[in-house]
Amino acid sequence: MTLVRQKRSVARLHAVQALFQMEASGQSATTVQNEFEDHRFAEELDGLELAAGDRGLFRKLVDDAVTWQARLDQMTERALVAKWPIDRIDPVLRALFRAAGAELVGSEVPPRVIISEFVDVAKAFFPEGREKSFVNAVLDHMAREARPEAFKERARG
């Protein structure tokens, strides 16, 4: 894994954590972003060396998730099983879908890369792995809605 990719992966993980914290605590995006950058973007934690996160990507994901939250939540609800509103899913997954949705809507990163990255983030929060398939399915649906052109070209090739 290249250092750039690793930094982006760490930024995605932190974005999910920040969005979760914002919802749980009612803190603003700016407050939580500053806290993460001051205290959680450490390169060492409990004696373990960590990759530094991509601060630009972290801020963009959090800001875009806040800006587009209603749109992203609607996309997520359309991807969920009928009669299962977004407010009934685990708050960590809700934060993950908002961060991933923000990247799907607001970047040029290929959707399959975003899906793969956020499935890995889900594994970090849910190591037993049951949520992996659920996250993959929801994000695939969201990606097809947000960037249908990325899937049409692949079908023709």
N, C-alpha and C positions, 0 to 999 in steps of 0.2 A: 504494500500500500504506500503510495507516495505521500510525502509530507503534506502537500497541498490538499490531497483528498482527505487525509487524516484530520487536518485542521477544519475542513468543511464538515466532516462527520461529527467532530466534537461540537461545532457550532450548532448543528441540528439537534443534538442531544440537549445542549444547554437551552436552546430555544423552546423545546418541549417543557423542560423543567421550569423555565421562566413563565411561560404561559400558564402552566399549572399553578405556580405560585401566585400569579396575578389573580387568577380566579379564586383561589382559596383564601387569599388575604385581602383582596380588594385594592391592592397597591397599583399604582400607575405603571405603565410600560417603562417610563423613564427611570423611576425609582428602582424597579427590578433590574433593568438593564445595567444601571450603574452598580448595583450590588453585585451582580454576576461578574461584571468586568473588574471590580475592585477586589472581590474575594473568591470567586469560583473559577476564574480563568487562570488559576495557579498552574504552574508546570509541575508541581509536586503536591501530593496529597497523602498523608499518612505514610510517608516514606516511599511511595510509588511515584515514578515519573510518568507524567501525563503529557499528551500532546496539547499544545496551546490551541485554542479555538480561533477560527476566522471571525474576528470581531465584526467586520462589515456584514458578513452573511448573517451572523447572529442578530444584529440590529435590524437588518432588512426583514428577516423572517418574523421577528416579533412585531415590528411596526406594521408590516403588511397583514399579518394575522389579525391585528387589532383593527386596522383600517377596513379590511374586507370580512370581518367576522360574520356578519349576517349572511353574506354570499357564501362563505365557506361552510357555515353551519347548514345552509340549505343544500349545498352540494353533498355534504355528508349525509344528511337525512335522506336524500334521494338514493344514496348508495346503501342505506341500511335496510334491513328487513322491514316490510310494511308494519305499521303500528308500533314502531320502536323509535321514538323521538330521540334526538341527540342528547337531551338532558337526562336520559335514562342510562347512558353508557358511562363507563368508568371515566372520571375526570382526567386521568392521565391520557387515555385514548382520545378524549375530546381535544386535549391540548396537542396531541400528536397529529390528529387530522387537521387541526387549524394550521399548524406549522407546515405540514406537508402540502396542504392546499394552497397556502401562501406561496410556496416555492413552485408549485404546479402552475399557478396563475401568473406569477410575477417574475419568472426567469426563463431562460433559454435552455436550461439543463434538460436533457432528454427525460421524458416521464418515467421510463423504465429504470433509469438511474435513481431518480427521486424515490420511486417506490421501493427499490432495493435498499437504499439508505435508511428509509424510515421503517422498513421491516426490521432492519438491524437495530434501530433505536428501540423498537417495541421489544425486541429480545432482551435488551438491557434492563428494561422495566419489568418484563414478564419472562424470566428465565425458563420457566417450565414449558414455554413455547406454545401454549394453547391459543394465544392471541395472534400468533404469526399469520395463520391462514386468514383470519378475520381481517387483520390490518391489510394484508395483501389484496384481498377481494374488495374492500372498501376503497382503497387507494387506486386500484385499477379502474373502478367505476368512476371515481372522481377525475382521474387522468383522462379518461375517454371523453368525459364531459368538458373538461377544461381545455384539452388540446387534441381534439379528434383528428386533426391533420397528421399528427405523429403516428397514429395507428393506421391510417389509410395508406400511407406510403409504404409501410412495412408489409401490408397485405398484398400490394401490387408487386413488390420486389421479390 
